Amino acid sequence: MEIRFLQERLEEIAGDNTGREVSGQVEHFQNQLIIHREQIDQLKHRININLDQVTAELKRSSNFIQEATVDAANQIGADYEQEEQLFKTLRQEFNRFAAKWM
């Protein structure tokens, strides 16, 4: 997982640089990685719930899925895309930080 890789790099930077400026940025990135990990876990959970709902609806009726279930799937997709963009921005910010301190 990419978050794990960034966390390992962050730990390397924190170990090699103990200054106040670096420690503040390390804390910022640690917090951001925690937030993104939680967001990804929530998305996975929502996906699993939606898939279970789709399966149940398909079993109850002949290839019919309620509009609300489809809407929920579409919202999950939109939320995933937003998370992907936010993480991409964080990764770029992290790479600039890492280039400066490694």
DRENTORKOL-3810 file (N, C-alpha, C; in nm, 4 decimals):
REM DRENTORKOL-3810
@n.u->0.0839; n.v->-0.1173; n.w->0.0000; ca.u->0.0000; ca.v->0.0000; ca.w->0.0000; c.u->0.0891; c.v->0.1245; c.w->0.0000
@n.u->0.0518; n.v->0.2191; n.w->-0.0762; ca.u->0.1334; ca.v->0.3398; ca.w->-0.0898; c.u->0.1429; c.v->0.4186; c.w->0.0404
@n.u->0.0386; n.v->0.4167; n.w->0.1193; ca.u->0.0434; ca.v->0.4879; ca.w->0.2469; c.u->0.1538; c.v->0.4297; c.w->0.3351
@n.u->0.1666; n.v->0.2995; n.w->0.3355; ca.u->0.2703; ca.v->0.2340; ca.w->0.4162; c.u->0.4091; c.v->0.2785; c.w->0.3685
@n.u->0.4272; n.v->0.2848; n.w->0.2371; ca.u->0.5550; ca.v->0.3288; ca.w->0.1819; c.u->0.5859; c.v->0.4730; c.w->0.2249
@n.u->0.4879; n.v->0.5616; n.w->0.2146; ca.u->0.5102; ca.v->0.7010; ca.w->0.2549; c.u->0.5391; c.v->0.7099; c.w->0.4043
@n.u->0.4705; n.v->0.6282; n.w->0.4837; ca.u->0.4949; ca.v->0.6273; ca.w->0.6273; c.u->0.6390; c.v->0.5854; c.w->0.6571
@n.u->0.6886; n.v->0.4840; n.w->0.5874; ca.u->0.8266; ca.v->0.4390; ca.w->0.6070; c.u->0.9261; c.v->0.5492; c.w->0.5692
@n.u->0.9001; n.v->0.6162; n.w->0.4577; ca.u->0.9880; ca.v->0.7268; ca.w->0.4166; c.u->0.9847; c.v->0.8382; c.w->0.5205
@n.u->0.8666; n.v->0.8668; n.w->0.5723; ca.u->0.8507; ca.v->0.9708; ca.w->0.6733; c.u->0.9297; c.v->0.9359; c.w->0.7996
@n.u->0.9257; n.v->0.8098; n.w->0.8386; ca.u->1.0014; ca.v->0.7660; ca.w->0.9555; c.u->1.1521; c.v->0.7804; c.w->0.9322
@n.u->1.1974; n.v->0.7529; n.w->0.8110; ca.u->1.3394; ca.v->0.7723; ca.w->0.7778; c.u->1.3780; c.v->0.9186; c.w->0.7930
@n.u->1.2949; n.v->1.0056; n.w->0.7378; ca.u->1.3234; ca.v->1.1499; ca.w->0.7450; c.u->1.3244; c.v->1.1955; c.w->0.8903
@n.u->1.2277; n.v->1.1507; n.w->0.9688; ca.u->1.2193; ca.v->1.1903; ca.w->1.1097; c.u->1.3415; c.v->1.1408; c.w->1.1865
@n.u->1.3893; n.v->1.0215; n.w->1.1546; ca.u->1.5058; ca.v->0.9672; ca.w->1.2224; c.u->1.6346; c.v->1.0396; c.w->1.1885
@n.u->1.6437; n.v->1.0868; n.w->1.0652; ca.u->1.7656; ca.v->1.1527; ca.w->1.0185; c.u->1.7684; c.v->1.3016; c.w->1.0494
@n.u->1.6526; n.v->1.3617; n.w->1.0747; ca.u->1.6426; ca.v->1.5066; ca.w->1.0951; c.u->1.5575; c.v->1.5329; c.w->1.2195
@n.u->1.6206; n.v->1.5874; n.w->1.3218; ca.u->1.5491; ca.v->1.6066; ca.w->1.4479; c.u->1.5130; c.v->1.7524; c.w->1.4751
@n.u->1.5325; n.v->1.8385; n.w->1.3787; ca.u->1.5046; ca.v->1.9804; ca.w->1.3988; c.u->1.3568; c.v->2.0090; c.w->1.4139
@n.u->1.3277; n.v->2.1244; n.w->1.4728; ca.u->1.1895; ca.v->2.1658; ca.w->1.4981; c.u->1.1098; c.v->2.1796; c.w->1.3683
@n.u->1.1711; n.v->2.2387; n.w->1.2657; ca.u->1.1016; ca.v->2.2579; ca.w->1.1379; c.u->1.0593; c.v->2.1240; c.w->1.0791
@n.u->1.1489; n.v->2.0288; n.w->1.0826; ca.u->1.1195; ca.v->1.8967; ca.w->1.0270; c.u->1.0145; c.v->1.8256; c.w->1.1113
@n.u->1.0271; n.v->1.8329; n.w->1.2429; ca.u->0.9318; ca.v->1.7597; ca.w->1.3277; c.u->0.7893; c.v->1.8104; c.w->1.3093
@n.u->0.7724; n.v->1.9385; n.w->1.2874; ca.u->0.6384; ca.v->1.9926; ca.w->1.2614; c.u->0.5810; c.v->1.9406; c.w->1.1312
@n.u->0.6653; n.v->1.9330; n.w->1.0297; ca.u->0.6189; ca.v->1.8812; ca.w->0.9014; c.u->0.5950; c.v->1.7311; c.w->0.9079
@n.u->0.6785; n.v->1.6598; n.w->0.9822; ca.u->0.6589; ca.v->1.5152; ca.w->0.9993; c.u->0.5235; c.v->1.4905; c.w->1.0650
@n.u->0.4932; n.v->1.5664; n.w->1.1681; ca.u->0.3637; ca.v->1.5506; ca.w->1.2362; c.u->0.2482; c.v->1.5795; c.w->1.1409
@n.u->0.2634; n.v->1.6835; n.w->1.0602; ca.u->0.1599; ca.v->1.7162; ca.w->0.9615; c.u->0.1355; c.v->1.5982; c.w->0.8678
@n.u->0.2425; n.v->1.5418; n.w->0.8156; ca.u->0.2265; ca.v->1.4303; ca.w->0.7216; c.u->0.1748; c.v->1.3052; c.w->0.7912
@n.u->0.2171; n.v->1.2813; n.w->0.9150; ca.u->0.1629; ca.v->1.1671; ca.w->0.9890; c.u->0.0119; c.v->1.1806; c.w->1.0048
@n.u->-0.0317; n.v->1.2993; n.w->1.0421; ca.u->-0.1754; ca.v->1.3231; ca.w->1.0579; c.u->-0.2501; c.v->1.3038; c.w->0.9258
@n.u->-0.1941; n.v->1.3547; n.w->0.8184; ca.u->-0.2582; ca.v->1.3408; ca.w->0.6881; c.u->-0.2663; c.v->1.1940; c.w->0.6454
@n.u->-0.1613; n.v->1.1183; n.w->0.6702; ca.u->-0.1628; ca.v->0.9764; ca.w->0.6338; c.u->-0.2673; c.v->0.9001; c.w->0.7152
@n.u->-0.2824; n.v->0.9359; n.w->0.8418; ca.u->-0.3858; ca.v->0.8738; ca.w->0.9249; c.u->-0.5235; c.v->0.9050; c.w->0.8698
@n.u->-0.5458; n.v->1.0298; n.w->0.8340; ca.u->-0.6755; ca.v->1.0708; ca.w->0.7791; c.u->-0.7055; c.v->0.9954; c.w->0.6500
@n.u->-0.6072; n.v->0.9873; n.w->0.5621; ca.u->-0.6294; ca.v->0.9179; ca.w->0.4348; c.u->-0.6515; c.v->0.7685; c.w->0.4555
@n.u->-0.5785; n.v->0.7094; n.w->0.5477; ca.u->-0.5977; ca.v->0.5668; ca.w->0.5770; c.u->-0.7409; c.v->0.5440; c.w->0.6259
@n.u->-0.7896; n.v->0.6322; n.w->0.7126; ca.u->-0.9266; ca.v->0.6201; ca.w->0.7631; c.u->-1.0289; c.v->0.6384; c.w->0.6507
@n.u->-1.0042; n.v->0.7339; n.w->0.5637; ca.u->-1.0957; ca.v->0.7567; ca.w->0.4518; c.u->-1.1027; c.v->0.6348; c.w->0.3603
@n.u->-0.9884; n.v->0.5763; n.w->0.3338; ca.u->-0.9832; ca.v->0.4575; ca.w->0.2477; c.u->-1.0559; c.v->0.3410; c.w->0.3151
@n.u->-1.0348; n.v->0.3247; n.w->0.4455; ca.u->-1.1050; ca.v->0.2180; ca.w->0.5177; c.u->-1.2568; c.v->0.2392; c.w->0.5128
@n.u->-1.3003; n.v->0.3632; n.w->0.5280; ca.u->-1.4438; ca.v->0.3919; ca.w->0.5212; c.u->-1.4992; c.v->0.3637; c.w->0.3821
@n.u->-1.4233; n.v->0.4001; n.w->0.2796; ca.u->-1.4670; ca.v->0.3708; ca.w->0.1429; c.u->-1.4787; c.v->0.2203; c.w->0.1201
@n.u->-1.3808; n.v->0.1449; n.w->0.1667; ca.u->-1.3864; ca.v->-0.0010; ca.w->0.1527; c.u->-1.5106; c.v->-0.0569; c.w->0.2212
@n.u->-1.5393; n.v->-0.0065; n.w->0.3398; ca.u->-1.6567; ca.v->-0.0515; ca.w->0.4137; c.u->-1.7856; c.v->-0.0198; c.w->0.3371
@n.u->-1.7939; n.v->0.1019; n.w->0.2864; ca.u->-1.9129; ca.v->0.1413; ca.w->0.2088; c.u->-1.9275; c.v->0.0571; c.w->0.0828
@n.u->-1.8159; n.v->0.0264; n.w->0.0179; ca.u->-1.8198; ca.v->-0.0575; ca.w->-0.1023; c.u->-1.8740; c.v->-0.1958; c.w->-0.0670
@n.u->-1.8238; n.v->-0.2539; n.w->0.0414; ca.u->-1.8694; ca.v->-0.3869; ca.w->0.0817; c.u->-2.0180; c.v->-0.3880; c.w->0.1163
@n.u->-2.0632; n.v->-0.2857; n.w->0.1861; ca.u->-2.2065; ca.v->-0.2761; ca.w->0.2184; c.u->-2.2881; c.v->-0.2661; c.w->0.0900
@n.u->-2.2432; n.v->-0.1823; n.w->-0.0028; ca.u->-2.3160; ca.v->-0.1648; ca.w->-0.1288; c.u->-2.3181; c.v->-0.2935; c.w->-0.2094
@n.u->-2.2067; n.v->-0.3645; n.w->-0.2145; ca.u->-2.2030; ca.v->-0.4916; ca.w->-0.2870; c.u->-2.2971; c.v->-0.5942; c.w->-0.2240
@n.u->-2.3003; n.v->-0.5983; n.w->-0.0914; ca.u->-2.3937; ca.v->-0.6882; ca.w->-0.0230; c.u->-2.5378; c.v->-0.6520; c.w->-0.0566
@n.u->-2.5652; n.v->-0.5231; n.w->-0.0624; ca.u->-2.7005; ca.v->-0.4774; ca.w->-0.0950; c.u->-2.7367; c.v->-0.5148; c.w->-0.2386
@n.u->-2.6446; n.v->-0.4966; n.w->-0.3307; ca.u->-2.6687; ca.v->-0.5341; ca.w->-0.4703; c.u->-2.6972; c.v->-0.6831; c.w->-0.4796
@n.u->-2.6159; n.v->-0.7630; n.w->-0.4126; ca.u->-2.6343; ca.v->-0.9080; ca.w->-0.4143; c.u->-2.7709; c.v->-0.9464; c.w->-0.3598
@n.u->-2.8088; n.v->-0.8866; n.w->-0.2471; ca.u->-2.9389; ca.v->-0.9169; ca.w->-0.1866; c.u->-3.0539; c.v->-0.8770; c.w->-0.2779
@n.u->-3.0434; n.v->-0.7617; n.w->-0.3407; ca.u->-3.1503; ca.v->-0.7161; ca.w->-0.4301; c.u->-3.1613; c.v->-0.8050; c.w->-0.5532
@n.u->-3.0484; n.v->-0.8486; n.w->-0.6051; ca.u->-3.0513; ca.v->-0.9374; ca.w->-0.7214; c.u->-3.1122; c.v->-1.0736; c.w->-0.6862
@n.u->-3.0895; n.v->-1.1195; n.w->-0.5657; ca.u->-3.1484; ca.v->-1.2466; ca.w->-0.5227; c.u->-3.2993; c.v->-1.2343; c.w->-0.5021
@n.u->-3.3437; n.v->-1.1181; n.w->-0.4531; ca.u->-3.4872; ca.v->-1.0968; ca.w->-0.4264; c.u->-3.5685; c.v->-1.0787; c.w->-0.5531
@n.u->-3.5074; n.v->-1.0173; n.w->-0.6515; ca.u->-3.5826; ca.v->-0.9881; ca.w->-0.7739; c.u->-3.5011; c.v->-1.0314; c.w->-0.8952
@n.u->-3.5649; n.v->-1.0365; n.w->-1.0054; ca.u->-3.4987; ca.v->-1.0792; ca.w->-1.1292; c.u->-3.4179; c.v->-0.9654; c.w->-1.1882
@n.u->-3.2904; n.v->-0.9631; n.w->-1.1543; ca.u->-3.1973; ca.v->-0.8654; ca.w->-1.2120; c.u->-3.2432; c.v->-0.7211; c.w->-1.1974
@n.u->-3.3005; n.v->-0.6898; n.w->-1.0822; ca.u->-3.3444; ca.v->-0.5527; ca.w->-1.0565; c.u->-3.2705; c.v->-0.4990; c.w->-0.9345
@n.u->-3.2154; n.v->-0.3799; n.w->-0.9511; ca.u->-3.1486; ca.v->-0.3117; ca.w->-0.8410; c.u->-3.2185; c.v->-0.1784; c.w->-0.8203
@n.u->-3.2472; n.v->-0.1470; n.w->-0.6962; ca.u->-3.3169; ca.v->-0.0222; ca.w->-0.6661; c.u->-3.2310; c.v->0.0983; c.w->-0.7032
@n.u->-3.2988; n.v->0.2035; n.w->-0.7404; ca.u->-3.2289; ca.v->0.3261; ca.w->-0.7810; c.u->-3.1425; c.v->0.3810; c.w->-0.6681
@n.u->-3.1890; n.v->0.3698; n.w->-0.5455; ca.u->-3.1117; ca.v->0.4198; ca.w->-0.4313; c.u->-2.9793; c.v->0.3446; c.w->-0.4180
@n.u->-2.9787; n.v->0.2179; n.w->-0.4489; ca.u->-2.8561; ca.v->0.1381; ca.w->-0.4421; c.u->-2.7578; c.v->0.1811; c.w->-0.5500
@n.u->-2.8097; n.v->0.2079; n.w->-0.6682; ca.u->-2.7262; ca.v->0.2569; ca.w->-0.7781; c.u->-2.6716; c.v->0.3954; c.w->-0.7440
@n.u->-2.7578; n.v->0.4808; n.w->-0.6876; ca.u->-2.7137; ca.v->0.6145; ca.w->-0.6480; c.u->-2.6032; c.v->0.6065; c.w->-0.5431
@n.u->-2.6184; n.v->0.5138; n.w->-0.4486; ca.u->-2.5155; ca.v->0.4967; ca.w->-0.3455; c.u->-2.3834; c.v->0.4535; c.w->-0.4093
@n.u->-2.3898; n.v->0.3622; n.w->-0.5050; ca.u->-2.2684; ca.v->0.3180; ca.w->-0.5747; c.u->-2.2037; c.v->0.4339; c.w->-0.6499
@n.u->-2.2845; n.v->0.5145; n.w->-0.7136; ca.u->-2.2316; ca.v->0.6307; ca.w->-0.7861; c.u->-2.1661; c.v->0.7300; c.w->-0.6905
@n.u->-2.2258; n.v->0.7496; n.w->-0.5730; ca.u->-2.1686; ca.v->0.8414; ca.w->-0.4746; c.u->-2.0364; c.v->0.7873; c.w->-0.4223
@n.u->-2.0306; n.v->0.6570; n.w->-0.4008; ca.u->-1.9048; ca.v->0.5959; ca.w->-0.3573; c.u->-1.7968; c.v->0.6197; c.w->-0.4626
@n.u->-1.8324; n.v->0.6039; n.w->-0.5884; ca.u->-1.7374; ca.v->0.6285; ca.w->-0.6968; c.u->-1.6874; c.v->0.7719; c.w->-0.6965
@n.u->-1.7791; n.v->0.8663; n.w->-0.6777; ca.u->-1.7406; ca.v->1.0079; ca.w->-0.6739; c.u->-1.6516; c.v->1.0366; c.w->-0.5529
@n.u->-1.6858; n.v->0.9771; n.w->-0.4388; ca.u->-1.6050; ca.v->0.9963; ca.w->-0.3186; c.u->-1.4663; c.v->0.9359; c.w->-0.3359
@n.u->-1.4600; n.v->0.8218; n.w->-0.4032; ca.u->-1.3309; ca.v->0.7583; ca.w->-0.4315; c.u->-1.2445; c.v->0.8503; c.w->-0.5187
@n.u->-1.3037; n.v->0.9063; n.w->-0.6225; ca.u->-1.2285; ca.v->0.9963; ca.w->-0.7105; c.u->-1.1778; c.v->1.1177; c.w->-0.6343
@n.u->-1.2597; n.v->1.1715; n.w->-0.5448; ca.u->-1.2179; ca.v->1.2862; ca.w->-0.4651; c.u->-1.1019; c.v->1.2476; c.w->-0.3730
@n.u->-1.1121; n.v->1.1325; n.w->-0.3070; ca.u->-1.0045; ca.v->1.0860; ca.w->-0.2203; c.u->-0.8763; c.v->1.0654; c.w->-0.3004
@n.u->-0.8902; n.v->1.0106; n.w->-0.4198; ca.u->-0.7742; ca.v->0.9882; ca.w->-0.5054; c.u->-0.7049; c.v->1.1201; c.w->-0.5394
@n.u->-0.7818; n.v->1.2231; n.w->-0.5701; ca.u->-0.7238; ca.v->1.3534; ca.w->-0.6019; c.u->-0.6561; c.v->1.4154; c.w->-0.4796
@n.u->-0.7217; n.v->1.4059; n.w->-0.3644; ca.u->-0.6635; ca.v->1.4608; ca.w->-0.2418; c.u->-0.5335; c.v->1.3888; c.w->-0.2058
@n.u->-0.5326; n.v->1.2570; n.w->-0.2233; ca.u->-0.4114; ca.v->1.1811; ca.w->-0.1928; c.u->-0.3000; c.v->1.2136; c.w->-0.2919
@n.u->-0.3361; n.v->1.2337; n.w->-0.4168; ca.u->-0.2369; ca.v->1.2715; ca.w->-0.5182; c.u->-0.1702; c.v->1.4038; c.w->-0.4794
@n.u->-0.2498; n.v->1.4987; n.w->-0.4336; ca.u->-0.1966; ca.v->1.6279; ca.w->-0.3902; c.u->-0.1045; c.v->1.6096; c.w->-0.2699
@n.u->-0.1469; n.v->1.5262; n.w->-0.1740; ca.u->-0.0632; ca.v->1.4990; ca.w->-0.0571; c.u->0.0683; c.v->1.4339; c.w->-0.0989
@n.u->0.0615; n.v->1.3376; n.w->-0.1895; ca.u->0.1826; ca.v->1.2692; ca.w->-0.2357; c.u->0.2799; c.v->1.3681; c.w->-0.2989
@n.u->0.2285; n.v->1.4595; n.w->-0.3797; ca.u->0.3142; ca.v->1.5596; ca.w->-0.4426; c.u->0.3798; c.v->1.6493; c.w->-0.3375
@n.u->0.3009; n.v->1.6910; n.w->-0.2394; ca.u->0.3526; ca.v->1.7740; ca.w->-0.1308; c.u->0.4587; c.v->1.6964; c.w->-0.0513
@n.u->0.4302; n.v->1.5704; n.w->-0.0240; ca.u->0.5246; ca.v->1.4866; ca.w->0.0489; c.u->0.6548; c.v->1.4690; c.w->-0.0296
@n.u->0.6449; n.v->1.4461; n.w->-0.1592; ca.u->0.7646; ca.v->1.4271; ca.w->-0.2413; c.u->0.8533; c.v->1.5513; c.w->-0.2410
@n.u->0.7931; n.v->1.6694; n.w->-0.2416; ca.u->0.8725; ca.v->1.7926; ca.w->-0.2320; c.u->0.9422; c.v->1.8003; c.w->-0.0955
@n.u->0.8680; n.v->1.7661; n.w->0.0082; ca.u->0.9243; ca.v->1.7648; ca.w->0.1437; c.u->1.0385; c.v->1.6633; c.w->0.1540
@n.u->1.0159; n.v->1.5426; n.w->0.1028; ca.u->1.1175; ca.v->1.4363; ca.w->0.1099; c.u->1.2426; c.v->1.4757; c.w->0.0321
@n.u->1.2254; n.v->1.5368; n.w->-0.0835; ca.u->1.3409; ca.v->1.5777; ca.w->-0.1639; c.u->1.4268; c.v->1.6791; c.w->-0.0887
@n.u->1.3630; n.v->1.7601; n.w->-0.0095; ca.u->1.4364; ca.v->1.8625; ca.w->0.0666; c.u->1.5122; c.v->1.8021; c.w->0.1851
@n.u->1.4557; n.v->1.7010; n.w->0.2494; ca.u->1.5113; ca.v->1.6530; ca.w->0.3758; c.u->1.5782; c.v->1.5173; c.w->0.3694
@n.u->1.5795; n.v->1.4511; n.w->0.2547; ca.u->1.6467; ca.v->1.3199; ca.w->0.2477; c.u->1.7878; c.v->1.3355; c.w->0.1972
END
